Amino acid sequence: LTSYAELMKGGKRGAAVVPGKSGESLLFKMLTGAVKPIMPPGNGLKEADIDTLRRWIDAGAKVDTGAFARAGKAANSLASVSRSAPTASAIK
């Protein structure tokens, strides 16, 4: 999963996100353990993060194109949400 378009398209198991309906969204069900596999693998997400995603889905799962533009990213890129550590050259 690398783009908003892919997230909204879904896959073999159906729609990953049903805008306005977190309870019907496969992504949300996987995050909460309602269906297997539980995502993300390992310890999962914090409850606050899951709640943020629930509220985003229930609000229509819209992409904030302005935020992507301000970050210098393509509007459909999910690169800005990665959890990679900063590099030494990025620390000033």
C-alpha positions as CSV (number, residue, x, y, z in Angstrom):
1,L,0.0,0.0,0.0
2,T,1.7,3.1,-1.2
3,S,-1.0,5.6,-2.2
4,Y,-4.3,7.0,-1.2
5,A,-5.7,5.7,-4.5
6,E,-4.7,2.1,-3.6
7,L,-6.1,2.5,-0.1
8,M,-9.5,3.6,-1.5
9,K,-9.5,0.9,-4.2
10,G,-9.1,-2.0,-1.9
11,G,-8.2,-5.5,-2.9
12,K,-9.4,-9.1,-3.1
13,R,-11.0,-8.9,0.4
14,G,-13.0,-5.8,-0.6
15,A,-12.7,-2.1,0.2
16,A,-10.0,-1.2,2.6
17,V,-11.8,1.9,3.6
18,V,-15.6,2.7,3.3
19,P,-15.8,6.5,3.6
20,G,-18.1,7.4,6.4
21,K,-18.3,3.9,7.8
22,S,-15.4,2.7,9.9
23,G,-17.3,-0.3,11.1
24,E,-17.5,-1.6,7.5
25,S,-13.9,-0.7,6.6
26,L,-11.5,-3.7,6.4
27,L,-8.6,-1.5,7.4
28,F,-10.4,-0.5,10.7
29,K,-11.5,-4.1,11.3
30,M,-7.8,-5.2,11.0
31,L,-6.6,-2.5,13.3
32,T,-9.0,-3.4,16.0
33,G,-8.6,-7.2,15.7
34,A,-12.2,-7.8,14.5
35,V,-10.7,-9.7,11.5
36,K,-7.4,-11.4,10.8
37,P,-4.7,-10.6,10.2
38,I,-4.4,-8.0,12.8
39,M,-2.5,-4.9,11.5
40,P,0.0,-3.8,11.9
41,P,1.8,-7.0,13.0
42,G,3.4,-7.0,16.4
43,N,2.1,-4.6,19.0
44,G,-0.5,-2.9,16.8
45,L,-1.3,0.8,17.2
46,K,-2.0,2.9,20.2
47,E,-5.7,3.3,21.0
48,A,-5.4,7.1,20.3
49,D,-4.1,6.3,16.8
50,I,-6.9,3.9,16.1
51,D,-9.4,6.4,17.3
52,T,-7.9,9.0,15.0
53,L,-8.2,6.7,12.0
54,R,-11.8,5.8,13.0
55,R,-12.7,9.5,13.1
56,W,-11.0,10.1,9.8
57,I,-12.9,7.3,8.1
58,D,-16.2,8.3,9.7
59,A,-15.6,11.9,8.5
60,G,-15.4,10.7,4.9
61,A,-11.7,9.5,4.6
62,K,-10.8,12.6,2.6
63,V,-7.2,13.3,1.7
64,D,-5.9,16.7,2.7
65,T,-4.2,17.7,-0.6
66,G,-3.2,21.0,0.9
67,A,-1.1,19.3,3.6
68,F,0.6,17.2,0.9
69,A,1.3,20.2,-1.2
70,R,2.8,22.1,1.8
71,A,5.0,19.0,2.5
72,G,6.1,19.0,-1.2
73,K,4.6,15.5,-1.7
74,A,2.3,14.2,-4.5
75,A,-1.4,14.4,-3.4
76,N,-1.7,10.6,-3.4
77,S,1.6,9.7,-1.7
78,L,1.6,8.1,1.8
79,A,5.3,8.6,2.1
80,S,4.9,11.3,4.7
81,V,3.3,8.9,7.2
82,S,6.2,6.5,7.4
83,R,7.8,6.0,10.8
84,S,11.4,6.0,9.7
85,A,13.9,7.6,12.1
86,P,15.5,10.9,11.0
87,T,18.9,10.7,9.5
88,A,21.9,12.5,11.0
89,S,22.0,14.9,8.1
90,A,18.4,15.9,8.8
91,I,19.1,16.9,12.3
92,K,20.4,20.5,12.6
